[in-house]
Amino acid sequence: MYPSPALDGEAPVAESPAFVAACMSIVSDRAAALGWRLGKSILTHSDVWGLVWRIDFQARGHPKGSHYVNRVICWGSADGTVLGTATVFGQKPL
């Protein structure tokens, strides 16, 4: 299991540079390899999952102006430890 693709009663977090950098490292490798266009991201805290970072993306060939995006979800701790990631498709933009 993984955190909900949409915010689920989570509190926004101002920043956690080590965690976001660790997640971005994972996402940027995938994005480069698969031709993703990265979009908006948000960092939250969940009592169940810890820090949760979500970033929207569009895959190569995704029609511009579409009402849906895809999303990577990354969760872990403030020290930069990533406990897991998930990729979900067909989401409303953040």
PDB file with one MODEL, atoms N, CA, C and O in Angstrom:
MODEL        1
ATOM      1  N   MET A   1       0.828  -1.176   0.000  1.00  0.00           N
ATOM      2  CA  MET A   1       0.000   0.000   0.000  1.00  0.00           C
ATOM      3  C   MET A   1       0.877   1.245   0.000  1.00  0.00           C
ATOM      4  O   MET A   1       2.080   1.194   0.257  1.00  0.00           O
ATOM      5  N   TYR A   2       0.231   2.355  -0.295  1.00  0.00           N
ATOM      6  CA  TYR A   2       0.936   3.626  -0.364  1.00  0.00           C
ATOM      7  C   TYR A   2      -0.028   4.761  -0.033  1.00  0.00           C
ATOM      8  O   TYR A   2      -1.241   4.553  -0.002  1.00  0.00           O
ATOM      9  N   PRO A   3       0.504   5.968   0.215  1.00  0.00           N
ATOM     10  CA  PRO A   3      -0.367   7.105   0.523  1.00  0.00           C
ATOM     11  C   PRO A   3      -1.327   7.383  -0.631  1.00  0.00           C
ATOM     12  O   PRO A   3      -1.046   7.065  -1.787  1.00  0.00           O
ATOM     13  N   SER A   4      -2.440   7.971  -0.297  1.00  0.00           N
ATOM     14  CA  SER A   4      -3.440   8.340  -1.293  1.00  0.00           C
ATOM     15  C   SER A   4      -2.824   9.269  -2.341  1.00  0.00           C
ATOM     16  O   SER A   4      -1.995  10.113  -2.000  1.00  0.00           O
ATOM     17  N   PRO A   5      -3.215   9.125  -3.612  1.00  0.00           N
ATOM     18  CA  PRO A   5      -2.726  10.057  -4.633  1.00  0.00           C
ATOM     19  C   PRO A   5      -3.142  11.505  -4.367  1.00  0.00           C
ATOM     20  O   PRO A   5      -2.420  12.439  -4.716  1.00  0.00           O
ATOM     21  N   ALA A   6      -4.314  11.684  -3.747  1.00  0.00           N
ATOM     22  CA  ALA A   6      -4.788  13.021  -3.390  1.00  0.00           C
ATOM     23  C   ALA A   6      -4.475  13.282  -1.920  1.00  0.00           C
ATOM     24  O   ALA A   6      -4.286  12.346  -1.143  1.00  0.00           O
ATOM     25  N   LEU A   7      -4.423  14.540  -1.549  1.00  0.00           N
ATOM     26  CA  LEU A   7      -4.195  14.879  -0.145  1.00  0.00           C
ATOM     27  C   LEU A   7      -5.323  14.294   0.685  1.00  0.00           C
ATOM     28  O   LEU A   7      -6.495  14.441   0.338  1.00  0.00           O
ATOM     29  N   ASP A   8      -4.978  13.635   1.775  1.00  0.00           N
ATOM     30  CA  ASP A   8      -5.957  12.924   2.580  1.00  0.00           C
ATOM     31  C   ASP A   8      -5.893  13.410   4.022  1.00  0.00           C
ATOM     32  O   ASP A   8      -5.502  12.665   4.920  1.00  0.00           O
ATOM     33  N   GLY A   9      -6.284  14.679   4.241  1.00  0.00           N
ATOM     34  CA  GLY A   9      -6.260  15.245   5.576  1.00  0.00           C
ATOM     35  C   GLY A   9      -4.861  15.519   6.091  1.00  0.00           C
ATOM     36  O   GLY A   9      -4.658  15.642   7.298  1.00  0.00           O
ATOM     37  N   GLU A  10      -3.900  15.614   5.196  1.00  0.00           N
ATOM     38  CA  GLU A  10      -2.506  15.827   5.586  1.00  0.00           C
ATOM     39  C   GLU A  10      -2.207  17.314   5.720  1.00  0.00           C
ATOM     40  O   GLU A  10      -2.810  18.143   5.037  1.00  0.00           O
ATOM     41  N   ALA A  11      -1.286  17.637   6.591  1.00  0.00           N
ATOM     42  CA  ALA A  11      -0.879  19.019   6.797  1.00  0.00           C
ATOM     43  C   ALA A  11       0.271  19.365   5.849  1.00  0.00           C
ATOM     44  O   ALA A  11       1.247  18.618   5.778  1.00  0.00           O
ATOM     45  N   PRO A  12       0.177  20.486   5.116  1.00  0.00           N
ATOM     46  CA  PRO A  12       1.307  20.912   4.280  1.00  0.00           C
ATOM     47  C   PRO A  12       2.538  21.184   5.138  1.00  0.00           C
ATOM     48  O   PRO A  12       2.428  21.640   6.276  1.00  0.00           O
ATOM     49  N   VAL A  13       3.706  20.900   4.580  1.00  0.00           N
ATOM     50  CA  VAL A  13       4.979  21.118   5.259  1.00  0.00           C
ATOM     51  C   VAL A  13       5.741  22.177   4.465  1.00  0.00           C
ATOM     52  O   VAL A  13       5.802  22.116   3.237  1.00  0.00           O
ATOM     53  N   ALA A  14       6.316  23.140   5.167  1.00  0.00           N
ATOM     54  CA  ALA A  14       7.027  24.230   4.491  1.00  0.00           C
ATOM     55  C   ALA A  14       8.206  23.716   3.674  1.00  0.00           C
ATOM     56  O   ALA A  14       8.350  24.073   2.505  1.00  0.00           O
ATOM     57  N   GLU A  15       9.049  22.883   4.275  1.00  0.00           N
ATOM     58  CA  GLU A  15      10.197  22.362   3.541  1.00  0.00           C
ATOM     59  C   GLU A  15      10.859  21.217   4.292  1.00  0.00           C
ATOM     60  O   GLU A  15      10.754  21.099   5.513  1.00  0.00           O
ATOM     61  N   SER A  16      11.525  20.401   3.543  1.00  0.00           N
ATOM     62  CA  SER A  16      12.368  19.334   4.068  1.00  0.00           C
ATOM     63  C   SER A  16      13.360  19.016   2.957  1.00  0.00           C
ATOM     64  O   SER A  16      13.179  18.050   2.216  1.00  0.00           O
ATOM     65  N   PRO A  17      14.419  19.837   2.838  1.00  0.00           N
ATOM     66  CA  PRO A  17      15.329  19.743   1.697  1.00  0.00           C
ATOM     67  C   PRO A  17      15.933  18.357   1.471  1.00  0.00           C
ATOM     68  O   PRO A  17      16.033  17.915   0.327  1.00  0.00           O
ATOM     69  N   ALA A  18      16.332  17.671   2.522  1.00  0.00           N
ATOM     70  CA  ALA A  18      16.966  16.355   2.348  1.00  0.00           C
ATOM     71  C   ALA A  18      15.985  15.351   1.769  1.00  0.00           C
ATOM     72  O   ALA A  18      16.340  14.565   0.890  1.00  0.00           O
ATOM     73  N   PHE A  19      14.758  15.376   2.257  1.00  0.00           N
ATOM     74  CA  PHE A  19      13.762  14.430   1.776  1.00  0.00           C
ATOM     75  C   PHE A  19      13.361  14.730   0.335  1.00  0.00           C
ATOM     76  O   PHE A  19      13.314  13.823  -0.496  1.00  0.00           O
ATOM     77  N   VAL A  20      13.076  15.983   0.037  1.00  0.00           N
ATOM     78  CA  VAL A  20      12.679  16.347  -1.327  1.00  0.00           C
ATOM     79  C   VAL A  20      13.815  16.041  -2.308  1.00  0.00           C
ATOM     80  O   VAL A  20      13.559  15.563  -3.413  1.00  0.00           O
ATOM     81  N   ALA A  21      15.048  16.306  -1.924  1.00  0.00           N
ATOM     82  CA  ALA A  21      16.187  16.009  -2.802  1.00  0.00           C
ATOM     83  C   ALA A  21      16.299  14.507  -3.066  1.00  0.00           C
ATOM     84  O   ALA A  21      16.592  14.097  -4.190  1.00  0.00           O
ATOM     85  N   ALA A  22      16.071  13.692  -2.045  1.00  0.00           N
ATOM     86  CA  ALA A  22      16.128  12.236  -2.225  1.00  0.00           C
ATOM     87  C   ALA A  22      15.022  11.766  -3.157  1.00  0.00           C
ATOM     88  O   ALA A  22      15.259  10.928  -4.027  1.00  0.00           O
ATOM     89  N   CYS A  23      13.819  12.297  -2.985  1.00  0.00           N
ATOM     90  CA  CYS A  23      12.709  11.935  -3.870  1.00  0.00           C
ATOM     91  C   CYS A  23      12.965  12.421  -5.288  1.00  0.00           C
ATOM     92  O   CYS A  23      12.744  11.686  -6.250  1.00  0.00           O
ATOM     93  N   MET A  24      13.431  13.658  -5.417  1.00  0.00           N
ATOM     94  CA  MET A  24      13.679  14.220  -6.745  1.00  0.00           C
ATOM     95  C   MET A  24      14.749  13.426  -7.477  1.00  0.00           C
ATOM     96  O   MET A  24      14.682  13.290  -8.698  1.00  0.00           O
ATOM     97  N   SER A  25      15.712  12.912  -6.775  1.00  0.00           N
ATOM     98  CA  SER A  25      16.751  12.087  -7.386  1.00  0.00           C
ATOM     99  C   SER A  25      16.136  10.851  -8.046  1.00  0.00           C
ATOM    100  O   SER A  25      16.509  10.486  -9.161  1.00  0.00           O
ATOM    101  N   ILE A  26      15.209  10.222  -7.362  1.00  0.00           N
ATOM    102  CA  ILE A  26      14.524   9.045  -7.905  1.00  0.00           C
ATOM    103  C   ILE A  26      13.660   9.441  -9.100  1.00  0.00           C
ATOM    104  O   ILE A  26      13.702   8.792 -10.145  1.00  0.00           O
ATOM    105  N   VAL A  27      12.886  10.497  -8.942  1.00  0.00           N
ATOM    106  CA  VAL A  27      11.961  10.927  -9.992  1.00  0.00           C
ATOM    107  C   VAL A  27      12.704  11.429 -11.221  1.00  0.00           C
ATOM    108  O   VAL A  27      12.311  11.122 -12.346  1.00  0.00           O
ATOM    109  N   SER A  28      13.770  12.193 -11.024  1.00  0.00           N
ATOM    110  CA  SER A  28      14.467  12.774 -12.174  1.00  0.00           C
ATOM    111  C   SER A  28      15.098  11.698 -13.052  1.00  0.00           C
ATOM    112  O   SER A  28      15.158  11.862 -14.270  1.00  0.00           O
ATOM    113  N   ASP A  29      15.569  10.601 -12.459  1.00  0.00           N
ATOM    114  CA  ASP A  29      16.101   9.495 -13.261  1.00  0.00           C
ATOM    115  C   ASP A  29      15.010   8.898 -14.144  1.00  0.00           C
ATOM    116  O   ASP A  29      15.223   8.665 -15.334  1.00  0.00           O
ATOM    117  N   ARG A  30      13.844   8.653 -13.557  1.00  0.00           N
ATOM    118  CA  ARG A  30      12.716   8.114 -14.331  1.00  0.00           C
ATOM    119  C   ARG A  30      12.272   9.102 -15.396  1.00  0.00           C
ATOM    120  O   ARG A  30      12.034   8.730 -16.545  1.00  0.00           O
ATOM    121  N   ALA A  31      12.161  10.371 -15.002  1.00  0.00           N
ATOM    122  CA  ALA A  31      11.692  11.398 -15.931  1.00  0.00           C
ATOM    123  C   ALA A  31      12.607  11.502 -17.147  1.00  0.00           C
ATOM    124  O   ALA A  31      12.133  11.591 -18.280  1.00  0.00           O
ATOM    125  N   ALA A  32      13.896  11.493 -16.915  1.00  0.00           N
ATOM    126  CA  ALA A  32      14.848  11.582 -18.026  1.00  0.00           C
ATOM    127  C   ALA A  32      14.756  10.353 -18.925  1.00  0.00           C
ATOM    128  O   ALA A  32      14.759  10.477 -20.150  1.00  0.00           O
ATOM    129  N   ALA A  33      14.675   9.188 -18.332  1.00  0.00           N
ATOM    130  CA  ALA A  33      14.639   7.944 -19.111  1.00  0.00           C
ATOM    131  C   ALA A  33      13.343   7.797 -19.911  1.00  0.00           C
ATOM    132  O   ALA A  33      13.349   7.242 -21.010  1.00  0.00           O
ATOM    133  N   LEU A  34      12.239   8.294 -19.363  1.00  0.00           N
ATOM    134  CA  LEU A  34      10.939   8.074 -19.995  1.00  0.00           C
ATOM    135  C   LEU A  34      10.350   9.315 -20.666  1.00  0.00           C
ATOM    136  O   LEU A  34       9.254   9.256 -21.224  1.00  0.00           O
ATOM    137  N   GLY A  35      11.067  10.433 -20.616  1.00  0.00           N
ATOM    138  CA  GLY A  35      10.603  11.644 -21.278  1.00  0.00           C
ATOM    139  C   GLY A  35       9.434  12.330 -20.588  1.00  0.00           C
ATOM    140  O   GLY A  35       8.587  12.930 -21.249  1.00  0.00           O
ATOM    141  N   TRP A  36       9.383  12.244 -19.251  1.00  0.00           N
ATOM    142  CA  TRP A  36       8.310  12.901 -18.515  1.00  0.00           C
ATOM    143  C   TRP A  36       8.547  14.402 -18.436  1.00  0.00           C
ATOM    144  O   TRP A  36       9.687  14.860 -18.361  1.00  0.00           O
ATOM    145  N   ARG A  37       7.460  15.158 -18.453  1.00  0.00           N
ATOM    146  CA  ARG A  37       7.492  16.600 -18.173  1.00  0.00           C
ATOM    147  C   ARG A  37       6.953  16.779 -16.758  1.00  0.00           C
ATOM    148  O   ARG A  37       5.772  16.546 -16.498  1.00  0.00           O
ATOM    149  N   LEU A  38       7.828  17.194 -15.851  1.00  0.00           N
ATOM    150  CA  LEU A  38       7.437  17.355 -14.452  1.00  0.00           C
ATOM    151  C   LEU A  38       6.660  18.642 -14.254  1.00  0.00           C
ATOM    152  O   LEU A  38       6.909  19.646 -14.922  1.00  0.00           O
ATOM    153  N   GLY A  39       5.713  18.599 -13.324  1.00  0.00           N
ATOM    154  CA  GLY A  39       4.881  19.761 -13.036  1.00  0.00           C
ATOM    155  C   GLY A  39       4.919  20.133 -11.568  1.00  0.00           C
ATOM    156  O   GLY A  39       5.966  20.070 -10.924  1.00  0.00           O
ATOM    157  N   LYS A  40       3.776  20.518 -11.051  1.00  0.00           N
ATOM    158  CA  LYS A  40       3.646  21.005  -9.681  1.00  0.00           C
ATOM    159  C   LYS A  40       3.883  19.885  -8.668  1.00  0.00           C
ATOM    160  O   LYS A  40       3.555  18.724  -8.915  1.00  0.00           O
ATOM    161  N   SER A  41       4.457  20.258  -7.529  1.00  0.00           N
ATOM    162  CA  SER A  41       4.661  19.293  -6.444  1.00  0.00           C
ATOM    163  C   SER A  41       4.173  19.898  -5.131  1.00  0.00           C
ATOM    164  O   SER A  41       4.006  21.111  -5.005  1.00  0.00           O
ATOM    165  N   ILE A  42       3.949  19.011  -4.153  1.00  0.00           N
ATOM    166  CA  ILE A  42       3.534  19.451  -2.831  1.00  0.00           C
ATOM    167  C   ILE A  42       4.107  18.481  -1.796  1.00  0.00           C
ATOM    168  O   ILE A  42       4.191  17.276  -2.033  1.00  0.00           O
ATOM    169  N   LEU A  43       4.493  19.025  -0.664  1.00  0.00           N
ATOM    170  CA  LEU A  43       5.034  18.242   0.445  1.00  0.00           C
ATOM    171  C   LEU A  43       4.069  18.337   1.618  1.00  0.00           C
ATOM    172  O   LEU A  43       3.658  19.428   2.012  1.00  0.00           O
ATOM    173  N   THR A  44       3.709  17.177   2.175  1.00  0.00           N
ATOM    174  CA  THR A  44       2.796  17.143   3.305  1.00  0.00           C
ATOM    175  C   THR A  44       3.333  16.193   4.375  1.00  0.00           C
ATOM    176  O   THR A  44       4.315  15.483   4.157  1.00  0.00           O
ATOM    177  N   HIS A  45       2.674  16.192   5.533  1.00  0.00           N
ATOM    178  CA  HIS A  45       2.992  15.232   6.583  1.00  0.00           C
ATOM    179  C   HIS A  45       1.753  14.414   6.892  1.00  0.00           C
ATOM    180  O   HIS A  45       0.663  14.954   7.080  1.00  0.00           O
ATOM    181  N   SER A  46       1.936  13.105   6.942  1.00  0.00           N
ATOM    182  CA  SER A  46       0.874  12.169   7.289  1.00  0.00           C
ATOM    183  C   SER A  46       1.256  11.452   8.578  1.00  0.00           C
ATOM    184  O   SER A  46       2.410  11.059   8.748  1.00  0.00           O
ATOM    185  N   ASP A  47       0.307  11.280   9.480  1.00  0.00           N
ATOM    186  CA  ASP A  47       0.575  10.543  10.714  1.00  0.00           C
ATOM    187  C   ASP A  47       0.905   9.083  10.427  1.00  0.00           C
ATOM    188  O   ASP A  47       1.609   8.445  11.210  1.00  0.00           O
ATOM    189  N   VAL A  48       0.413   8.554   9.331  1.00  0.00           N
ATOM    190  CA  VAL A  48       0.641   7.155   8.975  1.00  0.00           C
ATOM    191  C   VAL A  48       1.921   6.970   8.158  1.00  0.00           C
ATOM    192  O   VAL A  48       2.692   6.049   8.426  1.00  0.00           O
ATOM    193  N   TRP A  49       2.158   7.838   7.157  1.00  0.00           N
ATOM    194  CA  TRP A  49       3.227   7.643   6.182  1.00  0.00           C
ATOM    195  C   TRP A  49       4.456   8.508   6.408  1.00  0.00           C
ATOM    196  O   TRP A  49       5.477   8.290   5.756  1.00  0.00           O
ATOM    197  N   GLY A  50       4.393   9.481   7.308  1.00  0.00           N
ATOM    198  CA  GLY A  50       5.509  10.414   7.489  1.00  0.00           C
ATOM    199  C   GLY A  50       5.424  11.526   6.463  1.00  0.00           C
ATOM    200  O   GLY A  50       4.331  11.998   6.150  1.00  0.00           O
ATOM    201  N   LEU A  51       6.560  11.949   5.935  1.00  0.00           N
ATOM    202  CA  LEU A  51       6.548  12.962   4.883  1.00  0.00           C
ATOM    203  C   LEU A  51       6.053  12.330   3.594  1.00  0.00           C
ATOM    204  O   LEU A  51       6.411  11.200   3.261  1.00  0.00           O
ATOM    205  N   VAL A  52       5.225  13.074   2.875  1.00  0.00           N
ATOM    206  CA  VAL A  52       4.704  12.600   1.597  1.00  0.00           C
ATOM    207  C   VAL A  52       4.901  13.710   0.578  1.00  0.00           C
ATOM    208  O   VAL A  52       4.389  14.818   0.738  1.00  0.00           O
ATOM    209  N   TRP A  53       5.654  13.396  -0.478  1.00  0.00           N
ATOM    210  CA  TRP A  53       5.896  14.355  -1.561  1.00  0.00           C
ATOM    211  C   TRP A  53       5.209  13.823  -2.801  1.00  0.00           C
ATOM    212  O   TRP A  53       5.398  12.670  -3.187  1.00  0.00           O
ATOM    213  N   ARG A  54       4.410  14.675  -3.419  1.00  0.00           N
ATOM    214  CA  ARG A  54       3.715  14.307  -4.643  1.00  0.00           C
ATOM    215  C   ARG A  54       4.142  15.266  -5.739  1.00  0.00           C
ATOM    216  O   ARG A  54       4.233  16.474  -5.516  1.00  0.00           O
ATOM    217  N   ILE A  55       4.405  14.730  -6.924  1.00  0.00           N
ATOM    218  CA  ILE A  55       4.737  15.570  -8.062  1.00  0.00           C
ATOM    219  C   ILE A  55       3.980  15.066  -9.285  1.00  0.00           C
ATOM    220  O   ILE A  55       3.985  13.874  -9.595  1.00  0.00           O
ATOM    221  N   ASP A  56       3.334  16.000  -9.968  1.00  0.00           N
ATOM    222  CA  ASP A  56       2.607  15.667 -11.184  1.00  0.00           C
ATOM    223  C   ASP A  56       3.565  15.592 -12.368  1.00  0.00           C
ATOM    224  O   ASP A  56       4.600  16.258 -12.393  1.00  0.00           O
ATOM    225  N   PHE A  57       3.199  14.771 -13.340  1.00  0.00           N
ATOM    226  CA  PHE A  57       3.973  14.712 -14.582  1.00  0.00           C
ATOM    227  C   PHE A  57       3.086  14.324 -15.739  1.00  0.00           C
ATOM    228  O   PHE A  57       2.011  13.749 -15.568  1.00  0.00           O
ATOM    229  N   GLN A  58       3.567  14.655 -16.920  1.00  0.00           N
ATOM    230  CA  GLN A  58       2.931  14.216 -18.153  1.00  0.00           C
ATOM    231  C   GLN A  58       3.937  13.363 -18.905  1.00  0.00           C
ATOM    232  O   GLN A  58       5.103  13.732 -19.051  1.00  0.00           O
ATOM    233  N   ALA A  59       3.476  12.231 -19.374  1.00  0.00           N
ATOM    234  CA  ALA A  59       4.343  11.319 -20.113  1.00  0.00           C
ATOM    235  C   ALA A  59       4.550  11.838 -21.539  1.00  0.00           C
ATOM    236  O   ALA A  59       3.777  12.653 -22.041  1.00  0.00           O
ATOM    237  N   ARG A  60       5.581  11.357 -22.153  1.00  0.00           N
ATOM    238  CA  ARG A  60       5.855  11.710 -23.553  1.00  0.00           C
ATOM    239  C   ARG A  60       4.614  11.388 -24.381  1.00  0.00           C
ATOM    240  O   ARG A  60       4.038  10.307 -24.253  1.00  0.00           O
ATOM    241  N   GLY A  61       4.211  12.318 -25.218  1.00  0.00           N
ATOM    242  CA  GLY A  61       3.048  12.113 -26.073  1.00  0.00           C
ATOM    243  C   GLY A  61       1.711  12.421 -25.417  1.00  0.00           C
ATOM    244  O   GLY A  61       0.664  12.313 -26.055  1.00  0.00           O
ATOM    245  N   HIS A  62       1.743  12.808 -24.131  1.00  0.00           N
ATOM    246  CA  HIS A  62       0.504  13.166 -23.426  1.00  0.00           C
ATOM    247  C   HIS A  62      -0.059  14.429 -24.072  1.00  0.00           C
ATOM    248  O   HIS A  62       0.666  15.412 -24.226  1.00  0.00           O
ATOM    249  N   PRO A  63      -1.335  14.422 -24.453  1.00  0.00           N
ATOM    250  CA  PRO A  63      -1.886  15.613 -25.120  1.00  0.00           C
ATOM    251  C   PRO A  63      -1.861  16.838 -24.202  1.00  0.00           C
ATOM    252  O   PRO A  63      -2.314  16.782 -23.059  1.00  0.00           O
ATOM    253  N   LYS A  64      -1.331  17.930 -24.717  1.00  0.00           N
ATOM    254  CA  LYS A  64      -1.322  19.167 -23.940  1.00  0.00           C
ATOM    255  C   LYS A  64      -2.756  19.645 -23.759  1.00  0.00           C
ATOM    256  O   LYS A  64      -3.598  19.484 -24.643  1.00  0.00           O
ATOM    257  N   GLY A  65      -3.014  20.229 -22.612  1.00  0.00           N
ATOM    258  CA  GLY A  65      -4.352  20.715 -22.306  1.00  0.00           C
ATOM    259  C   GLY A  65      -5.266  19.650 -21.729  1.00  0.00           C
ATOM    260  O   GLY A  65      -6.444  19.918 -21.492  1.00  0.00           O
ATOM    261  N   SER A  66      -4.758  18.457 -21.498  1.00  0.00           N
ATOM    262  CA  SER A  66      -5.553  17.395 -20.901  1.00  0.00           C
ATOM    263  C   SER A  66      -5.933  17.793 -19.479  1.00  0.00           C
ATOM    264  O   SER A  66      -5.187  18.501 -18.803  1.00  0.00           O
ATOM    265  N   HIS A  67      -7.085  17.337 -19.036  1.00  0.00           N
ATOM    266  CA  HIS A  67      -7.555  17.657 -17.689  1.00  0.00           C
ATOM    267  C   HIS A  67      -6.976  16.724 -16.632  1.00  0.00           C
ATOM    268  O   HIS A  67      -7.263  16.884 -15.446  1.00  0.00           O
ATOM    269  N   TYR A  68      -6.171  15.759 -17.043  1.00  0.00           N
ATOM    270  CA  TYR A  68      -5.601  14.795 -16.118  1.00  0.00           C
ATOM    271  C   TYR A  68      -4.086  14.740 -16.243  1.00  0.00           C
ATOM    272  O   TYR A  68      -3.519  15.010 -17.302  1.00  0.00           O
ATOM    273  N   VAL A  69      -3.450  14.385 -15.144  1.00  0.00           N
ATOM    274  CA  VAL A  69      -1.999  14.222 -15.100  1.00  0.00           C
ATOM    275  C   VAL A  69      -1.694  12.894 -14.429  1.00  0.00           C
ATOM    276  O   VAL A  69      -2.593  12.216 -13.932  1.00  0.00           O
ATOM    277  N   ASN A  70      -0.451  12.539 -14.420  1.00  0.00           N
ATOM    278  CA  ASN A  70       0.032  11.380 -13.683  1.00  0.00           C
ATOM    279  C   ASN A  70       0.794  11.912 -12.476  1.00  0.00           C
ATOM    280  O   ASN A  70       1.157  13.088 -12.434  1.00  0.00           O
ATOM    281  N   ARG A  71       1.036  11.044 -11.495  1.00  0.00           N
ATOM    282  CA  ARG A  71       1.648  11.539 -10.261  1.00  0.00           C
ATOM    283  C   ARG A  71       2.586  10.488  -9.668  1.00  0.00           C
ATOM    284  O   ARG A  71       2.283   9.295  -9.646  1.00  0.00           O
ATOM    285  N   VAL A  72       3.729  10.968  -9.193  1.00  0.00           N
ATOM    286  CA  VAL A  72       4.616  10.130  -8.387  1.00  0.00           C
ATOM    287  C   VAL A  72       4.398  10.529  -6.936  1.00  0.00           C
ATOM    288  O   VAL A  72       4.328  11.713  -6.606  1.00  0.00           O
ATOM    289  N   ILE A  73       4.292   9.529  -6.082  1.00  0.00           N
ATOM    290  CA  ILE A  73       4.145   9.727  -4.639  1.00  0.00           C
ATOM    291  C   ILE A  73       5.388   9.135  -3.985  1.00  0.00           C
ATOM    292  O   ILE A  73       5.767   7.997  -4.263  1.00  0.00           O
ATOM    293  N   CYS A  74       6.012   9.910  -3.122  1.00  0.00           N
ATOM    294  CA  CYS A  74       7.235   9.485  -2.443  1.00  0.00           C
ATOM    295  C   CYS A  74       7.025   9.722  -0.948  1.00  0.00           C
ATOM    296  O   CYS A  74       6.584  10.803  -0.555  1.00  0.00           O
ATOM    297  N   TRP A  75       7.329   8.740  -0.117  1.00  0.00           N
ATOM    298  CA  TRP A  75       7.127   8.922   1.317  1.00  0.00           C
ATOM    299  C   TRP A  75       8.329   8.436   2.106  1.00  0.00           C
ATOM    300  O   TRP A  75       9.066   7.549   1.676  1.00  0.00           O
ATOM    301  N   GLY A  76       8.508   9.050   3.287  1.00  0.00           N
ATOM    302  CA  GLY A  76       9.649   8.698   4.122  1.00  0.00           C
ATOM    303  C   GLY A  76       9.812   9.652   5.287  1.00  0.00           C
ATOM    304  O   GLY A  76       8.830  10.139   5.847  1.00  0.00           O
ATOM    305  N   SER A  77      11.073   9.918   5.652  1.00  0.00           N
ATOM    306  CA  SER A  77      11.346  10.718   6.846  1.00  0.00           C
ATOM    307  C   SER A  77      12.173  11.963   6.514  1.00  0.00           C
ATOM    308  O   SER A  77      12.802  12.049   5.460  1.00  0.00           O
ATOM    309  N   ALA A  78      12.153  12.911   7.431  1.00  0.00           N
ATOM    310  CA  ALA A  78      12.800  14.205   7.222  1.00  0.00           C
ATOM    311  C   ALA A  78      14.314  14.103   7.055  1.00  0.00           C
ATOM    312  O   ALA A  78      14.929  15.021   6.513  1.00  0.00           O
ATOM    313  N   ASP A  79      14.925  13.015   7.505  1.00  0.00           N
ATOM    314  CA  ASP A  79      16.374  12.883   7.344  1.00  0.00           C
ATOM    315  C   ASP A  79      16.770  12.498   5.915  1.00  0.00           C
ATOM    316  O   ASP A  79      17.951  12.314   5.622  1.00  0.00           O
ATOM    317  N   GLY A  80      15.774  12.378   5.026  1.00  0.00           N
ATOM    318  CA  GLY A  80      16.060  12.052   3.630  1.00  0.00           C
ATOM    319  C   GLY A  80      15.860  10.587   3.288  1.00  0.00           C
ATOM    320  O   GLY A  80      16.106  10.179   2.153  1.00  0.00           O
ATOM    321  N   THR A  81      15.416   9.789   4.253  1.00  0.00           N
ATOM    322  CA  THR A  81      15.181   8.371   3.992  1.00  0.00           C
ATOM    323  C   THR A  81      13.870   8.200   3.234  1.00  0.00           C
ATOM    324  O   THR A  81      12.807   8.577   3.727  1.00  0.00           O
ATOM    325  N   VAL A  82      13.950   7.631   2.038  1.00  0.00           N
ATOM    326  CA  VAL A  82      12.763   7.334   1.239  1.00  0.00           C
ATOM    327  C   VAL A  82      12.345   5.901   1.558  1.00  0.00           C
ATOM    328  O   VAL A  82      13.125   4.964   1.389  1.00  0.00           O
ATOM    329  N   LEU A  83      11.112   5.743   2.018  1.00  0.00           N
ATOM    330  CA  LEU A  83      10.614   4.416   2.354  1.00  0.00           C
ATOM    331  C   LEU A  83       9.892   3.752   1.194  1.00  0.00           C
ATOM    332  O   LEU A  83       9.750   2.530   1.164  1.00  0.00           O
ATOM    333  N   GLY A  84       9.433   4.562   0.229  1.00  0.00           N
ATOM    334  CA  GLY A  84       8.765   3.984  -0.934  1.00  0.00           C
ATOM    335  C   GLY A  84       8.322   5.037  -1.916  1.00  0.00           C
ATOM    336  O   GLY A  84       8.261   6.226  -1.602  1.00  0.00           O
ATOM    337  N   THR A  85       8.012   4.576  -3.118  1.00  0.00           N
ATOM    338  CA  THR A  85       7.445   5.440  -4.152  1.00  0.00           C
ATOM    339  C   THR A  85       6.342   4.677  -4.858  1.00  0.00           C
ATOM    340  O   THR A  85       6.327   3.446  -4.870  1.00  0.00           O
ATOM    341  N   ALA A  86       5.430   5.415  -5.439  1.00  0.00           N
ATOM    342  CA  ALA A  86       4.361   4.833  -6.247  1.00  0.00           C
ATOM    343  C   ALA A  86       4.092   5.787  -7.397  1.00  0.00           C
ATOM    344  O   ALA A  86       4.283   6.996  -7.261  1.00  0.00           O
ATOM    345  N   THR A  87       3.656   5.262  -8.510  1.00  0.00           N
ATOM    346  CA  THR A  87       3.281   6.062  -9.664  1.00  0.00           C
ATOM    347  C   THR A  87       1.818   5.752  -9.973  1.00  0.00           C
ATOM    348  O   THR A  87       1.431   4.592 -10.111  1.00  0.00           O
ATOM    349  N   VAL A  88       1.013   6.807 -10.081  1.00  0.00           N
ATOM    350  CA  VAL A  88      -0.404   6.649 -10.365  1.00  0.00           C
ATOM    351  C   VAL A  88      -0.761   7.490 -11.590  1.00  0.00           C
ATOM    352  O   VAL A  88      -0.103   8.486 -11.892  1.00  0.00           O
ATOM    353  N   PHE A  89      -1.800   7.075 -12.277  1.00  0.00           N
ATOM    354  CA  PHE A  89      -2.151   7.689 -13.550  1.00  0.00           C
ATOM    355  C   PHE A  89      -3.572   8.236 -13.502  1.00  0.00           C
ATOM    356  O   PHE A  89      -4.406   7.770 -12.725  1.00  0.00           O
ATOM    357  N   GLY A  90      -3.838   9.246 -14.354  1.00  0.00           N
ATOM    358  CA  GLY A  90      -5.179   9.794 -14.504  1.00  0.00           C
ATOM    359  C   GLY A  90      -5.687  10.532 -13.287  1.00  0.00           C
ATOM    360  O   GLY A  90      -6.803  10.280 -12.833  1.00  0.00           O
ATOM    361  N   GLN A  91      -4.891  11.438 -12.750  1.00  0.00           N
ATOM    362  CA  GLN A  91      -5.252  12.213 -11.559  1.00  0.00           C
ATOM    363  C   GLN A  91      -5.626  13.642 -11.931  1.00  0.00           C
ATOM    364  O   GLN A  91      -5.188  14.164 -12.956  1.00  0.00           O
ATOM    365  N   LYS A  92      -6.449  14.272 -11.077  1.00  0.00           N
ATOM    366  CA  LYS A  92      -6.675  15.701 -11.223  1.00  0.00           C
ATOM    367  C   LYS A  92      -5.421  16.415 -10.770  1.00  0.00           C
ATOM    368  O   LYS A  92      -4.814  16.000  -9.783  1.00  0.00           O
ATOM    369  N   PRO A  93      -5.004  17.480 -11.454  1.00  0.00           N
ATOM    370  CA  PRO A  93      -3.751  18.178 -11.081  1.00  0.00           C
ATOM    371  C   PRO A  93      -3.770  18.680  -9.641  1.00  0.00           C
ATOM    372  O   PRO A  93      -4.823  19.005  -9.092  1.00  0.00           O
ATOM    373  N   LEU A  94      -2.576  18.737  -9.040  1.00  0.00           N
ATOM    374  CA  LEU A  94      -2.419  19.277  -7.679  1.00  0.00           C
ATOM    375  C   LEU A  94      -2.819  20.725  -7.661  1.00  0.00           C
ATOM    376  O   LEU A  94      -2.762  21.367  -6.613  1.00  0.00           O
TER     377      LEU A  94
ENDMDL
END
